[in-house]
Every structure is written in structure tokens, then in C-alpha cells.
Amino acid sequence: MDFQLLRHFLDNLTPLSPATWDNVRPLFRARTLEKGDYFIWEGQHAREIGFLVEGVIRAFYRNVQGQEYNKHFFTPPCFIGGYASIITGQPNLIQQEALTDCRLLVAPADDFQQLLYTCGDLERMARILAERFFVAKEQREIEIVQLAAEERYRLFRERFPALEASIPQYHIASYLGITPTQLSRIRRKSAGR
């Protein structure tokens, strides 16, 4: 079932040939993360890519004072991992922590990267996925600067409709760039409408 979800996800980006799938499928192994486990730490060199089948993972970083900032929430189906570290070979900067128990399929990043050179349809899939990540990242950066907190909260609820009930509110506040107290006020105001 998990591999069917992976295949469906990849084919929705761009259809993969049976030969490409026969090369991709053996790279992935099932893995679980318990709530609080990390997929990748700050300072670690990324060696794996993951495909999230079930659960919620947050991507975050810490400033020099130790304050955490949630950058993104991963919900299935999606790829996770230290993409910048894989591309640059530099240590990872963005940590990824399971906020719930998670099921994943995990593959060695180097082996997956090698397939990109021999499977044109897989390379096309990776390009489309990278383009989508880029557009989403740019949109999020603009929203943080240009939209009021109430509007950012509304968009969060549209994009992650089931997330609010399953993760701590302080994680949502961090993602929105506000304090938990501000989020409580916004939620009360929103509930009163």
C-alpha cells in the first residue's frame, strides 16, 4: 500500500515508465518515526530522502539564542529530507522532527541521485517537484512579510485543515511568526465570527 502511494505520487508529477519504477522501487525501505524522533538534525550531512506516508513532520531551525522557528509542516504524501545538504554536500541547517508517529519510505540519496542521470522521466519528476517547492517557498516568504497574522492563520487552516487538532498550538504560532498568546486571540476572534 505504501509503495502504491509513492508510485501514485510520482506518476501525478509525471508518469514514470515501468523500467524506471523497477529501478526506483528497490531503493526504498519502510521506516517508522515515533513522535519526537528526528529524520535529520542540524549539522548532519543528509544521506537519505524520505517519502512521508503517514504522520506530521515539522522542519525548523534554531537561532543563536536557542529559539525555534517552524519553517514548514510536512503532511502525506510528500518527500522530506535535507535537500540543500544533498545538493551542496554541506551540513544540514533545517531539522526535521516527527510531531506524530510517522510511517515513511526511505532511500539512499546518492542512489536516487544516480538514477536521475539514467532515467529521464525521473529527472523530469525531480525538476517538477523542485519547481513546486520553490514556488511554495517564495509564496510563503511573501505571505510572512505582506499578510496580517489573521490572514496567515486563515491560509494555514486552508492548507492544513486537520493539523490544528493534532499538533501543539505553539508550533502553529511559530509557523505563523506570532506568539502563542497572539494565536489564542486570533482563534477566539475567528471562532466568534
KOLLO-737810 format. One line per field, with one value per residue (C-alpha): x, y, z; residue in one letter. Coordinates in Angstrom, 3 decimals. Layout:
<rs>
c1 <- X,...
c2 <- Y,...
c3 <- Z,...
resn <- A,...
</rs>
This chain:
<rs>
c1 <- 0.000,2.800,4.584,1.337,1.060,4.655,4.041,0.803,2.552,5.405,3.073,0.972,4.066,4.982,4.278,7.205,7.947,7.740,11.520,12.117,9.763,11.627,14.789,13.175,11.139,14.061,15.787,13.074,12.691,9.937,10.786,8.827,9.497,7.937,6.662,9.729,12.159,14.215,14.569,17.558,19.440,21.178,24.837,24.231,25.083,21.932,22.321,18.671,15.462,12.145,8.624,6.074,3.199,1.553,2.043,3.266,6.850,7.976,11.001,12.563,15.740,17.076,18.625,21.747,19.574,18.000,14.582,12.909,11.208,8.939,9.590,7.248,4.913,5.114,1.916,1.487,2.084,5.329,9.098,11.212,14.927,17.837,17.615,20.079,22.591,22.176,22.744,25.643,27.298,27.274,25.890,22.131,20.683,16.976,15.980,13.024,11.140,8.132,5.219,3.212,4.109,5.097,5.437,7.944,9.687,13.389,16.038,19.767,20.059,23.150,21.474,18.365,20.511,22.355,19.052,18.345,21.229,19.901,16.110,14.889,11.354,12.649,14.812,11.729,9.791,12.566,12.602,8.825,8.984,11.819,9.824,6.796,8.922,10.462,7.074,5.653,8.733,8.521,4.797,5.324,8.092,5.828,2.930,5.069,6.054,2.881,-0.075,-1.518,-1.370,-5.118,-4.771,-1.734,-3.781,-6.677,-4.293,-2.726,-6.171,-6.920,-3.619,-3.514,-7.164,-6.546,-3.307,-4.631,-6.209,-3.179,-0.173,0.591,-0.576,2.893,4.152,1.421,2.217,5.895,4.992,2.817,5.549,3.494,3.376,1.052,-0.860,-1.439,-2.626,-5.103,-6.560,-6.822,-8.508,-11.037,-11.808,-12.126,-14.441,-16.689,-17.468
c2 <- 0.000,2.471,1.749,2.285,5.723,6.523,5.361,7.346,10.470,10.177,9.451,12.507,14.662,12.950,9.366,7.019,4.179,0.629,0.348,3.493,2.281,-1.052,0.933,3.255,0.747,-1.327,1.804,2.440,0.716,1.157,3.096,4.451,7.508,7.889,11.255,13.324,11.378,13.295,12.451,14.785,17.006,20.342,19.774,16.300,15.513,14.353,10.814,9.813,11.047,10.125,9.797,10.535,8.053,8.834,11.416,15.003,16.270,19.803,21.474,24.072,25.888,27.486,30.906,31.523,32.184,28.735,29.976,27.661,28.767,26.365,26.687,24.032,21.195,18.034,16.041,12.992,12.313,14.234,13.955,15.037,15.339,17.731,18.705,21.611,19.344,16.694,19.252,21.149,18.423,20.887,20.106,20.342,23.535,22.697,19.959,17.666,16.260,13.937,15.682,12.451,8.832,8.561,5.948,6.588,5.038,5.938,5.676,6.465,9.941,9.082,6.072,8.103,10.909,8.422,7.291,10.864,10.606,7.471,7.881,10.985,10.636,10.530,13.585,15.394,14.381,15.766,19.044,19.444,18.691,21.209,23.840,23.267,23.557,26.774,28.353,27.344,28.716,32.042,32.327,31.621,34.246,36.874,35.943,36.277,39.820,41.126,39.475,40.176,37.373,36.739,36.147,33.873,31.854,31.564,30.302,27.832,26.382,26.078,24.357,22.102,21.527,18.584,19.813,22.251,19.481,17.175,19.358,21.799,25.374,26.814,25.040,26.716,30.103,29.666,28.773,31.896,34.121,35.105,34.274,31.604,34.407,36.197,32.929,32.413,35.887,35.268,31.902,33.412,36.210,33.713,31.451,34.439,35.133
c3 <- 0.000,0.900,-2.372,-4.290,-2.676,-3.695,-7.262,-7.484,-6.135,-8.649,-11.559,-10.707,-11.143,-14.406,-15.471,-14.855,-17.204,-15.821,-16.253,-14.182,-11.451,-11.425,-10.623,-8.072,-6.059,-4.660,-3.292,-0.701,2.653,5.231,8.378,11.299,13.414,16.809,17.941,18.884,16.670,14.113,10.449,10.177,12.630,12.230,11.353,9.943,6.324,4.537,3.251,2.766,1.245,2.756,1.465,4.177,4.099,7.428,10.182,10.541,10.475,11.145,9.556,11.849,12.791,15.965,16.257,18.345,21.412,21.012,19.888,17.383,14.169,12.328,8.627,7.235,8.143,6.057,5.703,3.465,0.725,0.292,0.173,3.149,3.799,3.867,0.209,0.448,2.192,-0.516,-3.287,-1.691,0.382,3.302,6.774,7.141,8.673,8.929,11.370,10.754,13.751,13.905,15.618,15.499,14.930,11.261,8.535,5.769,2.832,2.874,0.154,-0.021,-1.538,-3.603,-5.210,-6.012,-7.452,-9.680,-11.190,-12.247,-14.719,-16.405,-16.144,-17.971,-16.641,-13.061,-13.684,-15.055,-11.919,-9.683,-11.626,-11.321,-7.611,-7.112,-9.027,-6.802,-3.667,-4.984,-5.763,-2.362,-0.568,-2.397,-1.719,1.990,2.235,0.685,2.974,6.131,5.134,3.495,5.247,8.666,11.222,10.884,7.159,7.638,10.144,7.668,4.978,7.430,8.160,4.433,3.650,6.721,7.668,10.018,11.548,14.133,16.195,16.082,16.986,19.831,19.297,19.968,16.828,14.786,16.347,15.472,11.884,11.642,13.111,16.157,19.868,21.308,23.081,19.773,18.232,21.089,20.475,16.726,17.298,19.743,17.294,14.424,16.467,17.260,13.620
resn <- M,D,F,Q,L,L,R,H,F,L,D,N,L,T,P,L,S,P,A,T,W,D,N,V,R,P,L,F,R,A,R,T,L,E,K,G,D,Y,F,I,W,E,G,Q,H,A,R,E,I,G,F,L,V,E,G,V,I,R,A,F,Y,R,N,V,Q,G,Q,E,Y,N,K,H,F,F,T,P,P,C,F,I,G,G,Y,A,S,I,I,T,G,Q,P,N,L,I,Q,Q,E,A,L,T,D,C,R,L,L,V,A,P,A,D,D,F,Q,Q,L,L,Y,T,C,G,D,L,E,R,M,A,R,I,L,A,E,R,F,F,V,A,K,E,Q,R,E,I,E,I,V,Q,L,A,A,E,E,R,Y,R,L,F,R,E,R,F,P,A,L,E,A,S,I,P,Q,Y,H,I,A,S,Y,L,G,I,T,P,T,Q,L,S,R,I,R,R,K,S,A,G,R
</rs>
